[in-house]
Amino acid sequence: MRILDRIVVAAARFTTDTRGSVAIIYAAAGLPIIGFMALAVDGARAHILRSQLHYAVDSAAIAIGKEMKSMSDAELLALAEKYIKANVSPSLLGLTGDFGAGDLTIALFDGPTDDLKEIRATAKLRTTMLGMVDGEATVDLQKSAMVRREIKGLELALALDVTGSMEWASGTPGMNRIEALKASATDLLDIIFDDKATHPKVWISVAPFTRSVQAQTNPNWIKTGGLIPPLPQPYPNEVFTWNPHPNFAGGDAFCYGARGTQALAEGDTPPSSEANKFPSWYEYEWTYKGYHGSKYHYDVKATNGYLCPAAQHTVLPLTNNRAAIQNHIDALVPHGGTATDRGAVWGWRTISPKWRGYWNVSDASHPLDTDAPLNTKVVVLMTDGANSYTSTSNPALTRICNNIKAQGITLVSVNFAMPENLYSLYESCASSPDLFFPAVTGDQLRNTFRAIALQLSVLRLVK
């Protein structure tokens, strides 16, 4: 063992500053008790430097791991240098000023697979007396760490606002809000899927919402008689025509109304009985024929005036197929008004284990149990507007968010180009304040979705 190494090992065992302890240190190192006070300085500095270097390199590895899918190698190296130099004291190297060339060497290496990066740092320690004893005036101390980005298991519900205001400008030139959302979602998929067409551990659902949510059409979820809309009452000289049933193949838009009790409307109970089933909401066609035979075409609600989302906004149940998710998001079109409580509750239902067997999921084991090992459940709620139709939506949203969090599900809240007076509502909705993201522009929304994706990817130091 080198002399400096023996000093460091001995110094780690004896930490008091008495002369007797120092003598014991150098006796344990096999050195004569000559100049031991100066040599003690070298050993103590080396011990502290190793500790600092260990922490600094591990911190840098975690930092670059978070960004390895969004930064170039040159940017990652600069980030690592920033972390390491911020956590190592130049004075420990024997410097009177800042680091110079060669004092602290930092290098970045690719691991054997593309999800691994290695960071290595070498610090040049200037010794006080070691050169007199060991023949060397400087000693190199090295530390390396390798970080892996991996997903152990994820069920992610994207509850996305697709209301009419998503057609407005995003604050980023050349990009309206819906375009910014699509670009942001693409960034998220790029990071999470990591160039894979399918991912065995990643399952994502998409729940587009306006004032309501259009889930998959299943007559078994509807209350008895709910598929026959009430007929409008014509005035004299008016003629109405309609489709008596929604066209489940893709004609009339169809969605589920809110169930009668608060517990059912704001919870994840599936439509397992008549009492738990949904009322139906429609958009069906009727024609008004006036006195002069002119015809005016209207799309109206057959029940209580709520408009369903556009037909392409049907909920996409959990899937691990990246293209299916991408295509569903790419087809979104702004339409209608806002009810974020509806988006949040339907997003939750897509990953609730109570709904296992109700959704058309290729793997019948999903949604997994909430406490399933190596699996994380997350709802991301993104909206760009205030709840616009009812005064009950805000308190309902708060209760739904609390219900989601009580199930052990992580809730991420994203406000896009919204007034600050709404921040408190959505920040309290998130699982923690650092999971509330207020994005002002389209570029900020993209950065937000990248940050969310990086947080959902687990970092692990492998050495």
QUIDA-V661624 format. One record per pair of residues at least 24 apart in sequence whose C-alpha atoms are under 10 Angstrom apart, sorted by the first residue. I is the first residue (numbers start at 0). GAP is how many residues later the second one is. Records with the same first field share a line. If there is no record, write none. Layout:
I: GAP ; GAP
This chain:
0: 28
1: 27 ; 132
2: 26 ; 27 ; 28 ; 40 ; 127 ; 130 ; 131
3: 25 ; 35 ; 38 ; 39 ; 42 ; 43 ; 123 ; 126 ; 129 ; 130 ; 135
4: 24 ; 38 ; 41 ; 42
5: 24 ; 25 ; 37
6: 24 ; 32 ; 33 ; 35 ; 36 ; 37 ; 39 ; 40
7: 32 ; 34 ; 35 ; 36 ; 37 ; 38 ; 39 ; 40 ; 42
8: 34 ; 38
9: 33 ; 34 ; 37
10: 29 ; 32 ; 33 ; 35 ; 36
11: 31 ; 32 ; 35 ; 36
14: 29
30: 102
31: 101
33: 99
34: 94 ; 95 ; 97 ; 98
35: 93
36: 92
37: 89 ; 90 ; 91 ; 92
38: 88 ; 89 ; 90 ; 91 ; 92 ; 93 ; 94
39: 88 ; 89 ; 90
40: 51 ; 86 ; 87 ; 88
41: 50 ; 51 ; 52 ; 83 ; 84 ; 85 ; 86 ; 87 ; 88
42: 84 ; 85 ; 87
43: 48
44: 46 ; 47 ; 48 ; 49 ; 80 ; 81 ; 82
45: 46 ; 47 ; 79 ; 80 ; 81 ; 93 ; 94 ; 95
46: 45
47: 40 ; 41 ; 44
48: 39 ; 40 ; 41 ; 42 ; 43 ; 44 ; 74 ; 76 ; 92
49: 38 ; 42 ; 73 ; 91 ; 92 ; 93
50: 37 ; 92
51: 32 ; 35 ; 36 ; 37 ; 40
52: 31 ; 32 ; 34 ; 35 ; 36 ; 68 ; 69 ; 70 ; 88 ; 89 ; 90 ; 91
53: 30 ; 33 ; 34 ; 67 ; 88 ; 89 ; 90 ; 91
54: 29 ; 32 ; 33 ; 88
55: 24 ; 25 ; 26 ; 27 ; 28 ; 29 ; 30 ; 31 ; 32 ; 65 ; 87
56: 24 ; 26 ; 27 ; 28 ; 30 ; 31 ; 49 ; 61 ; 62 ; 63 ; 64 ; 85 ; 86 ; 87 ; 88 ; 89
57: 25 ; 26 ; 61 ; 62 ; 85 ; 86 ; 87 ; 88 ; 89 ; 403 ; 405
58: 24 ; 25 ; 28 ; 86 ; 402
59: 24 ; 25 ; 27 ; 59 ; 60 ; 85 ; 87
60: 47 ; 56 ; 57 ; 58 ; 59 ; 83 ; 84 ; 85 ; 86 ; 87 ; 398 ; 399 ; 400
61: 83 ; 84 ; 85 ; 86 ; 87 ; 397 ; 398 ; 399
62: 84 ; 396
63: 44 ; 53 ; 54 ; 55 ; 83 ; 395
64: 50 ; 51 ; 52 ; 53 ; 81 ; 82 ; 83 ; 84 ; 85 ; 389 ; 392 ; 393 ; 394 ; 395 ; 396
65: 81 ; 82 ; 83 ; 385 ; 387 ; 388 ; 389 ; 390 ; 391 ; 392 ; 393
66: 82 ; 124 ; 383 ; 384 ; 387
67: 46 ; 47 ; 48 ; 49 ; 79 ; 80 ; 81 ; 123 ; 386
68: 45 ; 46 ; 80 ; 121 ; 122 ; 123 ; 125 ; 381 ; 384 ; 385
69: 117 ; 120 ; 121 ; 380 ; 381 ; 384
72: 35 ; 36 ; 37 ; 44
73: 34
75: 32 ; 41 ; 43
76: 29 ; 30 ; 31 ; 32 ; 42
77: 28 ; 29 ; 30
79: 26 ; 27 ; 28 ; 39 ; 40 ; 41
80: 24 ; 25 ; 26 ; 27 ; 38 ; 40
83: 37
87: 35
89: 33 ; 35
90: 34 ; 35
91: 31 ; 32 ; 33 ; 34 ; 35
92: 30 ; 31 ; 32 ; 33 ; 34 ; 45 ; 46 ; 47 ; 48
93: 30 ; 31 ; 32 ; 33 ; 34 ; 44
94: 29 ; 30 ; 31
98: 24
102: 37
103: 36 ; 37 ; 38
104: 37
105: 36 ; 37 ; 38
106: 37
107: 36 ; 38
108: 37
109: 36
110: 35 ; 36 ; 37
112: 35
113: 34 ; 35 ; 80
114: 32 ; 33 ; 34 ; 35 ; 79
115: 30 ; 31 ; 32 ; 33 ; 34 ; 344 ; 345 ; 346
116: 28 ; 29 ; 30 ; 31 ; 32 ; 344 ; 345
117: 26 ; 27 ; 28 ; 29 ; 30 ; 343 ; 344 ; 345
118: 24 ; 25 ; 26 ; 27 ; 28
119: 24 ; 25 ; 26
120: 24
143: 319
144: 316 ; 317 ; 318
145: 314 ; 315 ; 316 ; 317
146: 312 ; 313 ; 314 ; 315 ; 316
147: 309 ; 310 ; 311 ; 312 ; 313 ; 314 ; 315
148: 43 ; 305 ; 307 ; 308 ; 309 ; 310 ; 311 ; 312
149: 42 ; 44 ; 51 ; 306 ; 307 ; 308 ; 309 ; 310
150: 41 ; 42 ; 48 ; 49 ; 50 ; 51 ; 223 ; 224 ; 225 ; 305 ; 306 ; 307 ; 308
151: 48 ; 49 ; 50 ; 221 ; 222 ; 223 ; 224 ; 304 ; 305 ; 306
152: 46 ; 47 ; 48 ; 49 ; 50 ; 219 ; 220 ; 221 ; 222 ; 223 ; 224 ; 303 ; 304 ; 305
153: 38 ; 46 ; 47 ; 48 ; 49 ; 50 ; 166 ; 214 ; 220 ; 221 ; 222 ; 223 ; 224 ; 302 ; 303
154: 46 ; 47 ; 48 ; 49 ; 50 ; 163 ; 164 ; 165 ; 195 ; 196 ; 197 ; 211 ; 212 ; 213 ; 215 ; 220 ; 221 ; 222 ; 223 ; 224 ; 254
155: 46 ; 47 ; 48 ; 49 ; 50 ; 162 ; 163 ; 191 ; 192 ; 194 ; 195 ; 220 ; 221 ; 222 ; 223 ; 224 ; 253 ; 254 ; 255 ; 300
156: 46 ; 47 ; 48 ; 49 ; 50 ; 159 ; 160 ; 161 ; 187 ; 189 ; 190 ; 191 ; 192 ; 193 ; 194 ; 220 ; 221 ; 222 ; 223 ; 224 ; 254
157: 27 ; 46 ; 47 ; 48 ; 49 ; 50 ; 157 ; 158 ; 171 ; 185 ; 186 ; 188 ; 189 ; 190 ; 192 ; 220 ; 221 ; 222 ; 223 ; 224 ; 254
158: 46 ; 47 ; 48 ; 49 ; 50 ; 54 ; 156 ; 181 ; 183 ; 184 ; 185 ; 186 ; 187 ; 188 ; 189 ; 191 ; 220 ; 221 ; 222 ; 223 ; 224 ; 254
159: 25 ; 46 ; 47 ; 48 ; 49 ; 50 ; 169 ; 172 ; 180 ; 183 ; 184 ; 187 ; 220 ; 221 ; 222 ; 223 ; 224 ; 254
160: 46 ; 47 ; 48 ; 49 ; 50 ; 171 ; 173 ; 174 ; 176 ; 177 ; 178 ; 179 ; 182 ; 220 ; 221 ; 222 ; 223 ; 224 ; 255
161: 45 ; 46 ; 47 ; 48 ; 49 ; 147 ; 148 ; 151 ; 170 ; 171 ; 172 ; 173 ; 174 ; 175 ; 176 ; 220 ; 221 ; 222
162: 45 ; 46 ; 47 ; 48 ; 146 ; 147 ; 169 ; 170 ; 171 ; 172 ; 173 ; 174 ; 175 ; 176 ; 220 ; 221 ; 222
163: 46 ; 169 ; 170 ; 171 ; 172 ; 173 ; 174 ; 220 ; 221
164: 169 ; 170 ; 171 ; 172 ; 173 ; 218 ; 219 ; 220
165: 167 ; 168 ; 169 ; 170 ; 217 ; 218 ; 219 ; 250
166: 166 ; 167 ; 168
167: 166
168: 248 ; 272 ; 273
169: 214 ; 246 ; 247 ; 270 ; 271 ; 272 ; 273 ; 274 ; 275
170: 246 ; 269 ; 270 ; 271 ; 272 ; 273
171: 268 ; 269 ; 270 ; 271 ; 272
172: 268 ; 269 ; 270
173: 268
174: 266 ; 267 ; 268
175: 265 ; 266
176: 157 ; 207 ; 239 ; 240 ; 264 ; 265 ; 268
177: 151 ; 152 ; 154 ; 155 ; 156 ; 264
178: 151 ; 153 ; 154 ; 263
179: 236 ; 261 ; 262 ; 263 ; 264 ; 265 ; 266
180: 148 ; 149 ; 151 ; 201 ; 235 ; 261 ; 262 ; 264 ; 265 ; 268
181: 144 ; 147 ; 148 ; 149 ; 150 ; 264
182: 146 ; 147 ; 259 ; 260 ; 262 ; 263 ; 266
183: 258 ; 259 ; 260 ; 261 ; 262 ; 263 ; 264 ; 265 ; 266
184: 140 ; 141 ; 144 ; 145 ; 260 ; 261 ; 264 ; 265 ; 268
185: 136 ; 139 ; 140 ; 143 ; 144 ; 260 ; 263 ; 264
186: 259 ; 260 ; 261 ; 262 ; 263 ; 264 ; 266
187: 258 ; 259 ; 260 ; 261 ; 262 ; 263 ; 264 ; 265 ; 266 ; 268
188: 133 ; 134 ; 136 ; 137 ; 260 ; 261 ; 264
189: 132 ; 260 ; 263
190: 258 ; 259 ; 260 ; 261 ; 262 ; 263 ; 265 ; 266
191: 130 ; 258 ; 260 ; 261 ; 262 ; 263 ; 264 ; 265
192: 127 ; 128 ; 129 ; 260 ; 264
194: 127
195: 124 ; 125 ; 126 ; 127
196: 123 ; 124 ; 125 ; 126 ; 127
197: 121 ; 122 ; 123 ; 124 ; 125 ; 126
198: 120 ; 121 ; 122 ; 123
199: 119 ; 120 ; 121
200: 119 ; 173 ; 174
201: 116 ; 117 ; 118 ; 119 ; 120 ; 173 ; 174
202: 114 ; 115 ; 116 ; 117 ; 118 ; 119 ; 122 ; 148 ; 158 ; 160 ; 163 ; 164 ; 174
203: 112 ; 113 ; 114 ; 115 ; 116 ; 117 ; 118 ; 120 ; 121 ; 146 ; 147 ; 173 ; 174 ; 175
204: 110 ; 111 ; 112 ; 113 ; 114 ; 115 ; 119 ; 120 ; 123 ; 142 ; 143 ; 145 ; 146 ; 174
205: 107 ; 108 ; 109 ; 110 ; 111 ; 112 ; 113 ; 119 ; 120 ; 122 ; 123 ; 140 ; 141 ; 144 ; 173 ; 174
206: 106 ; 107 ; 108 ; 109 ; 110 ; 122 ; 135 ; 136 ; 137 ; 138 ; 139 ; 140 ; 141 ; 142 ; 143 ; 174
207: 101 ; 102 ; 104 ; 105 ; 106 ; 107 ; 108 ; 120 ; 121 ; 124 ; 125 ; 134 ; 135 ; 136 ; 138 ; 139 ; 174
208: 99 ; 100 ; 101 ; 104 ; 105 ; 106 ; 125 ; 126 ; 127 ; 128 ; 129 ; 130 ; 131 ; 132 ; 133 ; 134 ; 135 ; 137 ; 138 ; 173 ; 174
209: 97 ; 98 ; 99 ; 100 ; 103 ; 124 ; 125 ; 126 ; 127 ; 128 ; 129 ; 130 ; 132 ; 133 ; 173 ; 177
210: 95 ; 96 ; 97 ; 98 ; 124 ; 125 ; 126 ; 127 ; 128 ; 129 ; 130 ; 131 ; 132 ; 176 ; 177 ; 178 ; 179
211: 43 ; 44 ; 45 ; 46 ; 69 ; 94 ; 95 ; 96 ; 97 ; 124 ; 125 ; 126 ; 127 ; 128 ; 129 ; 130 ; 131 ; 134
212: 41 ; 42 ; 43 ; 44 ; 45 ; 94 ; 95 ; 96 ; 97 ; 100 ; 101 ; 102 ; 126 ; 129 ; 130 ; 131 ; 132 ; 133 ; 134
213: 39 ; 40 ; 41 ; 42 ; 43 ; 67 ; 94 ; 95 ; 96 ; 97 ; 98 ; 99 ; 100 ; 101 ; 102 ; 132
214: 39 ; 40 ; 41 ; 94 ; 98 ; 99 ; 100 ; 101 ; 102 ; 131 ; 135 ; 144
215: 32 ; 38 ; 39 ; 40 ; 97 ; 98 ; 99 ; 100 ; 101 ; 142 ; 143 ; 144
216: 29 ; 30 ; 31 ; 32 ; 33 ; 36 ; 37 ; 38 ; 39 ; 97 ; 98
217: 30 ; 37 ; 38 ; 140 ; 141
218: 29 ; 58 ; 59 ; 61
219: 51 ; 52 ; 53 ; 54 ; 57 ; 58 ; 138
220: 35 ; 49 ; 50 ; 51 ; 52 ; 53 ; 55 ; 56 ; 57 ; 58 ; 59 ; 137
221: 33 ; 34 ; 35 ; 49 ; 51 ; 52 ; 54 ; 55 ; 56 ; 57 ; 58
222: 48 ; 50 ; 51 ; 52 ; 53 ; 54 ; 55 ; 56 ; 57
223: 50 ; 53 ; 54 ; 55
224: 54 ; 55
225: 51 ; 52 ; 53 ; 54 ; 55
226: 27 ; 52 ; 53 ; 54 ; 55
227: 52 ; 54 ; 74
228: 51 ; 52 ; 53 ; 54 ; 55 ; 72 ; 73 ; 74
229: 71 ; 72 ; 73
230: 55 ; 71 ; 72
231: 54 ; 70 ; 71
233: 54
234: 53
235: 54 ; 55
236: 51 ; 52 ; 53 ; 54 ; 55 ; 56
237: 49 ; 50 ; 51 ; 52 ; 53 ; 55 ; 57
238: 47 ; 48 ; 49 ; 50 ; 51 ; 56
239: 45 ; 46 ; 47 ; 48 ; 49
240: 43 ; 44 ; 45 ; 46 ; 47
241: 42 ; 43 ; 44 ; 45
242: 40 ; 41 ; 42 ; 43
243: 40 ; 41
244: 37 ; 39
245: 35 ; 36 ; 37 ; 38 ; 39
246: 37
249: 61 ; 62
250: 32 ; 33 ; 60
251: 30 ; 31 ; 32 ; 33 ; 47 ; 56 ; 58 ; 59
252: 28 ; 29 ; 30 ; 31 ; 46 ; 48 ; 54 ; 55 ; 56 ; 57 ; 58 ; 59 ; 60 ; 61
253: 26 ; 27 ; 28 ; 29 ; 30 ; 47 ; 53 ; 54 ; 55 ; 56 ; 57 ; 60
254: 24 ; 25 ; 26 ; 27 ; 28 ; 51 ; 52 ; 53 ; 54 ; 55 ; 56 ; 59
255: 24 ; 25 ; 26 ; 52
256: 24 ; 25 ; 46 ; 47 ; 49 ; 51 ; 85
257: 84
261: 134 ; 137
262: 136 ; 137
264: 76 ; 77 ; 80 ; 131 ; 135
265: 75 ; 76 ; 78 ; 79 ; 80 ; 130 ; 131 ; 132 ; 133 ; 134 ; 135 ; 137 ; 138
266: 78 ; 79 ; 81 ; 82 ; 132 ; 133 ; 136 ; 137
267: 77 ; 78 ; 79 ; 80 ; 81 ; 82 ; 83 ; 84 ; 85 ; 86 ; 87 ; 132 ; 135 ; 136
268: 80 ; 83 ; 85 ; 86
269: 79 ; 82 ; 83 ; 84 ; 85 ; 86 ; 87 ; 88
270: 84 ; 87
271: 82 ; 83 ; 86
278: 24
280: 24 ; 25 ; 26 ; 27
281: 24 ; 25 ; 26
282: 24 ; 25 ; 26 ; 27
305: 30 ; 31 ; 83
306: 28 ; 29 ; 30
307: 27 ; 28
308: 24 ; 25 ; 26 ; 27 ; 28
309: 24 ; 25 ; 26
314: 31 ; 32 ; 35 ; 44
315: 31 ; 34 ; 43 ; 44 ; 45
316: 30 ; 32 ; 33 ; 34 ; 41 ; 42 ; 43 ; 44 ; 45 ; 49 ; 50
317: 32 ; 33 ; 41 ; 42 ; 43 ; 44 ; 45 ; 48 ; 49
318: 41 ; 42 ; 43 ; 44 ; 47
319: 41 ; 42 ; 43
320: 41
335: 52
336: 48 ; 49 ; 50 ; 51 ; 52
337: 45 ; 46 ; 47 ; 48 ; 49 ; 50 ; 51 ; 52 ; 55
338: 44 ; 46 ; 47 ; 48 ; 49 ; 50 ; 51 ; 53 ; 54 ; 55 ; 57 ; 58
339: 41 ; 42 ; 43 ; 44 ; 45 ; 46 ; 47 ; 48 ; 53 ; 54 ; 56 ; 57
340: 40 ; 46 ; 51 ; 52 ; 53 ; 54 ; 55 ; 56 ; 57 ; 58 ; 59 ; 60
341: 51 ; 54 ; 55 ; 58
342: 38 ; 39 ; 40 ; 54
343: 35 ; 36 ; 37 ; 38 ; 53 ; 54 ; 56 ; 57 ; 60 ; 67 ; 69
344: 34 ; 36 ; 51 ; 52 ; 55 ; 56 ; 58 ; 59
346: 31 ; 32 ; 33 ; 34 ; 57
347: 29 ; 30 ; 31 ; 32 ; 33 ; 52 ; 53 ; 55 ; 56 ; 61 ; 63
348: 55
349: 29
350: 26 ; 27 ; 28 ; 58
351: 25 ; 52 ; 55 ; 57
369: 37 ; 38 ; 39
370: 36 ; 37 ; 38
375: 32 ; 33 ; 34 ; 80
376: 30 ; 31 ; 32 ; 33 ; 34 ; 79
377: 26 ; 27 ; 30 ; 31 ; 32 ; 33 ; 34 ; 53 ; 78
378: 25 ; 26 ; 30 ; 31 ; 32 ; 33 ; 34 ; 51 ; 52
379: 30 ; 31 ; 32 ; 33 ; 34 ; 50 ; 55 ; 56 ; 69 ; 72
380: 30 ; 31 ; 32 ; 33 ; 34 ; 45 ; 48 ; 49 ; 55
381: 30 ; 31 ; 32 ; 33 ; 34 ; 44 ; 55 ; 56 ; 63
382: 30 ; 31 ; 32 ; 33 ; 34 ; 35 ; 43
383: 30 ; 31 ; 32 ; 33 ; 34 ; 35 ; 54 ; 55 ; 56
384: 30 ; 31 ; 32 ; 33 ; 34 ; 37
385: 29 ; 32 ; 33 ; 36
393: 31 ; 32
394: 30
396: 28 ; 29 ; 32
397: 27 ; 28 ; 30 ; 31 ; 32
398: 30
399: 29
400: 25 ; 27 ; 28 ; 29 ; 30
401: 26 ; 27 ; 28 ; 29
403: 25 ; 26 ; 27
404: 24 ; 25 ; 26
405: 25
409: 25
410: 24 ; 25
411: 24 ; 25 ; 40
412: 24 ; 25
413: 24 ; 25 ; 31 ; 34 ; 35 ; 38
414: 24 ; 25 ; 30
415: 24 ; 25 ; 26 ; 28 ; 29 ; 32
416: 24 ; 25 ; 27 ; 28
